[in-house]
Amino acid sequence: MGIMGLQLSPINALAVSQKPKKWNNYLSSSNPVPISTSPSFLQHKIRQNFRGRIRMQVVEEEFEVKQMRDMAAARKRWESLLRDGKVKILTPREAGYAIQLSNKALLDVRPSTERKKAWVKGSTWIPIFNVDDRFDAGTLSKKITEYMMGGWWSGVPTLSYDNQFLSNVQDKFPKDADLIVACQKGLRSLAACEILYNAGYENLFWVQGGLEASEEEDLEREGPQPFKLAGIGGLSEFLGWTDQQRAAAAKEGWGYRLIFSARLIGLFFVADALFLGAQQVGHYLQDLRSH
């Protein structure tokens, strides 16, 4: 997931949440339109609704273009930090050596959904983005949209920027501390490095490729799953249809694959049972109506 997309997502949620508000006000009016509304009035309302939808589509497209531009600008800034040596690059194995031999601190900026699956022993967890637990109209609309647009498959939750990120880091670490910053894939940790560098932290180390790029022997792990599987979820994880699980299957052999094959067969049985059950309920309701 693009980092700038996560940063700007509350704006998109606000734009989406404005659309139903108009209709709620209209429907809750104390002077509702009578059923025998004139055709001209109905045509006016249809045109008005159509124009509103067009405007909303234009706003969303403009926002997506802005996200792409912001992301491109962010990448240039991050590349400059790395190129100029303001943030040093470490491979996961080098990060493991630095933690063991130099006693450097590892700052884990991943969301809670990834952290609880696997973490580096002794690391400090301060997420830059975390799961958005709010249930206001805008956030709920955003959650539904992201779920329908693929969240059900990938299992990626709705995330929001933690405004307390910098202050939380400052509470834990002085400005002259050696900080190894890591996330799952390496993108959010770059954004964290930029924030920390601008705040005065100069001894920053970025884990290239994130924890997902590490091998089991690179870092001392705690948690129920390997680092490579900490960032997956949803139906794709359940069925074993992720790149990370396919790579694991190539190493583990048929025993690993049989587990997910059994899950797929079970899913077909459940879907078939639900379909037959729905048919039976339909026949039952039809018989009730006929009597």
PAVOFI-706051 format. One line per 5 residues: number of its first residue (from 1); for each residue x, y, z of C-alpha. Coordinates in nm, 3 decimals, decimal comma, padded with zeros to 5 digits. Example, Ala and Ser with C-alpha at 12.3 -4.5 7.8 and 13.67 -1.06 7.14 Angstrom:
BEGIN
1	01,230:-00,450:00,780  01,367:-00,106:00,714
This chain:
BEGIN
1	00,000:00,000:00,000  00,133:00,334:-00,095  00,236:00,539:00,200  00,101:00,865:00,069  -00,227:00,697:-00,005
6	-00,252:00,613:00,362  -00,162:00,966:00,466  -00,420:01,127:00,245  -00,698:00,874:00,288  -00,897:01,078:00,548
11	-00,951:01,345:00,281  -01,095:01,086:00,045  -01,322:00,953:00,319  -01,450:01,303:00,384  -01,525:01,356:00,016
16	-01,719:01,029:-00,001  -01,909:01,098:00,320  -02,042:01,428:00,186  -02,255:01,259:-00,078  -02,509:01,075:00,141
21	-02,538:01,376:00,372  -02,728:01,570:00,105  -02,978:01,290:00,059  -03,020:01,244:00,434  -03,112:01,610:00,468
26	-03,343:01,583:00,171  -03,520:01,271:00,296  -03,554:01,402:00,650  -03,714:01,728:00,536  -04,031:01,830:00,719
31	-04,193:01,903:00,379  -04,142:01,585:00,178  -04,220:01,591:-00,191  -04,561:01,435:-00,266  -04,584:01,118:-00,470
36	-04,758:01,301:-00,754  -04,455:01,521:-00,820  -04,458:01,691:-01,157  -04,240:01,538:-01,430  -04,042:01,861:-01,465
41	-03,949:01,851:-01,097  -03,843:01,487:-01,122  -03,634:01,566:-01,430  -03,470:01,851:-01,240  -03,385:01,622:-00,946
46	-03,248:01,355:-01,181  -03,029:01,609:-01,360  -02,917:01,750:-01,025  -02,826:01,403:-00,898  -02,642:01,321:-01,223
51	-02,440:01,643:-01,205  -02,357:01,565:-00,841  -02,229:01,220:-00,935  -02,017:01,364:-01,215  -01,867:01,623:-00,980
56	-01,793:01,352:-00,722  -01,622:01,137:-00,987  -01,411:01,433:-01,099  -01,310:01,506:-00,738  -01,210:01,141:-00,682
61	-01,008:01,130:-01,004  -00,832:01,456:-00,917  -00,754:01,317:-00,572  -00,603:01,001:-00,720  -00,383:01,212:-00,950
66	-00,275:01,421:-00,648  -00,191:01,103:-00,457  00,029:00,984:-00,744  00,206:01,320:-00,761  00,257:01,330:-00,384
71	00,393:00,975:-00,388  00,638:01,060:-00,667  00,756:01,367:-00,476  00,797:01,161:-00,157  01,004:00,900:-00,338
76	01,239:01,171:-00,464  01,284:01,304:-00,111  01,350:00,957:00,027  01,599:00,876:-00,250  01,779:01,199:-00,167
81	01,802:01,104:00,203  01,957:00,769:00,109  02,180:00,905:-00,167  02,322:01,181:00,055  02,386:00,939:00,340
86	02,150:01,116:00,577  01,983:00,780:00,629  02,210:00,473:00,610  02,098:00,154:00,437  02,114:-00,186:00,607
91	02,010:-00,525:00,480  01,807:-00,732:00,729  02,118:-00,941:00,801  02,330:-00,631:00,862  02,056:-00,499:01,091
96	02,074:-00,823:01,289  02,450:-00,789:01,326  02,414:-00,424:01,432  02,163:-00,516:01,701  02,377:-00,799:01,837
101	02,723:-00,643:01,812  02,659:-00,269:01,847  02,350:-00,284:02,066  02,158:-00,053:01,830  01,786:-00,010:01,891
106	01,536:-00,133:01,633  01,226:00,084:01,591  00,933:-00,117:01,451  00,685:00,120:01,282  00,442:-00,143:01,150
111	00,070:-00,150:01,237  -00,055:-00,379:01,513  -00,190:-00,639:01,266  00,164:-00,711:01,145  00,343:-00,661:01,476
116	00,137:-00,922:01,663  00,233:-01,193:01,412  00,610:-01,149:01,435  00,854:-00,903:01,586  01,227:-00,866:01,647
121	01,320:-00,958:02,003  01,392:-00,646:02,209  01,257:-00,407:01,943  01,052:-00,098:02,029  00,712:-00,074:01,864
126	00,585:00,273:01,771  00,356:00,256:01,463  00,357:00,539:01,213  00,025:00,407:01,077  -00,211:00,192:01,277
131	-00,553:00,031:01,240  -00,827:00,295:01,232  -01,077:00,189:01,500  -01,309:00,488:01,457  -01,668:00,427:01,350
136	-01,781:00,770:01,235  -01,965:00,802:00,902  -01,657:00,897:00,701  -01,433:00,623:00,841  -01,704:00,357:00,810
141	-01,763:00,453:00,447  -01,390:00,429:00,381  -01,368:00,087:00,549  -01,657:-00,047:00,341  -01,505:00,090:00,020
146	-01,160:-00,055:00,091  -01,311:-00,390:00,189  -01,512:-00,409:-00,133  -01,212:-00,296:-00,340  -01,000:-00,592:-00,230
151	-00,963:-00,581:00,147  -01,163:-00,903:00,176  -00,896:-01,074:-00,036  -00,575:-00,913:00,094  -00,683:-00,863:00,456
156	-00,526:-00,516:00,466  -00,715:-00,312:00,728  -00,796:00,058:00,710  -00,496:00,247:00,846  -00,455:00,606:00,959
161	-00,150:00,816:01,041  -00,068:00,833:01,411  -00,027:01,201:01,497  00,157:01,101:01,815  00,427:00,908:01,627
166	00,704:01,168:01,657  00,629:01,259:02,017  00,618:00,889:02,112  00,961:00,834:01,956  01,099:01,141:02,131
171	00,973:01,007:02,463  01,168:00,683:02,408  01,485:00,791:02,230  01,714:01,098:02,249  01,808:01,278:01,927
176	02,160:01,128:01,925  02,040:00,766:01,948  02,133:00,512:01,681  01,797:00,401:01,542  01,736:00,115:01,302
181	01,393:00,180:01,151  01,198:-00,110:01,002  00,853:-00,193:00,867  00,716:-00,490:00,674  00,823:-00,398:00,318
186	01,042:-00,090:00,367  00,813:00,189:00,247  00,653:00,314:00,569  00,988:00,301:00,745  01,129:00,540:00,483
191	00,848:00,785:00,561  00,929:00,744:00,931  01,297:00,813:00,864  01,210:01,136:00,685  00,995:01,254:00,976
196	01,264:01,165:01,229  01,546:01,324:01,029  01,350:01,648:00,992  01,296:01,641:01,369  01,671:01,627:01,438
201	01,753:01,253:01,443  02,071:01,204:01,241  02,185:00,851:01,330  01,918:00,671:01,130  01,944:00,331:00,962
206	01,680:00,199:00,720  01,618:-00,175:00,674  01,606:-00,223:00,298  01,312:-00,435:00,187  01,172:-00,444:00,539
211	01,138:-00,742:00,769  00,975:-00,937:00,488  01,310:-00,947:00,308  01,480:-01,117:00,603  01,564:-01,483:00,643
216	01,492:-01,657:00,972  01,857:-01,653:01,073  01,901:-01,279:01,008  01,706:-01,144:01,306  01,603:-01,296:01,637
221	01,228:-01,338:01,597  00,945:-01,367:01,844  00,581:-01,432:01,758  00,375:-01,711:01,598  00,466:-01,657:01,230
226	00,776:-01,596:01,016  00,851:-01,235:00,921  00,770:-01,310:00,558  00,409:-01,398:00,645  00,340:-01,113:00,888
231	00,208:-00,879:00,617  -00,050:-01,107:00,454  -00,411:-01,175:00,545  -00,766:-01,214:00,421  -00,896:-01,492:00,199
236	-00,570:-01,503:00,002  -00,382:-01,602:00,319  -00,646:-01,860:00,415  -00,616:-02,028:00,074  -00,237:-01,995:00,056
241	-00,252:-01,787:-00,263  00,007:-01,525:-00,174  00,358:-01,498:-00,315  00,503:-01,544:00,033  00,312:-01,868:00,090
246	00,398:-02,004:-00,253  00,765:-01,944:-00,177  00,723:-02,123:00,155  00,544:-02,412:-00,018  00,838:-02,454:-00,256
251	01,062:-02,509:00,046  00,827:-02,708:00,268  00,695:-02,948:00,005  00,360:-03,123:-00,041  00,267:-03,134:00,326
256	00,244:-02,755:00,334  00,043:-02,743:00,011  -00,204:-03,010:00,121  -00,323:-02,790:00,409  -00,434:-02,515:00,172
261	-00,573:-02,761:-00,082  -00,795:-02,902:00,194  -00,907:-02,549:00,284  -01,000:-02,479:-00,079  -01,203:-02,800:-00,104
266	-01,373:-02,715:00,225  -01,458:-02,369:00,093  -01,625:-02,524:-00,212  -01,831:-02,751:00,013  -01,941:-02,458:00,230
271	-02,035:-02,249:-00,075  -02,230:-02,541:-00,222  -02,413:-02,598:00,107  -02,506:-02,231:00,131  -02,635:-02,234:-00,226
276	-02,850:-02,542:-00,165  -02,975:-02,394:00,162  -03,073:-02,071:-00,012  -03,262:-02,272:-00,274  -03,453:-02,462:-00,005
281	-03,545:-02,140:00,174  -03,664:-01,994:-00,157  -03,886:-02,298:-00,223  -04,024:-02,278:00,132  -04,112:-01,910:00,097
286	-04,271:-01,977:-00,240  -04,489:-02,248:-00,088  -04,597:-02,011:00,190  -04,703:-01,749:-00,063  -04,897:-02,003:-00,267
291	-05,098:-02,102:00,041
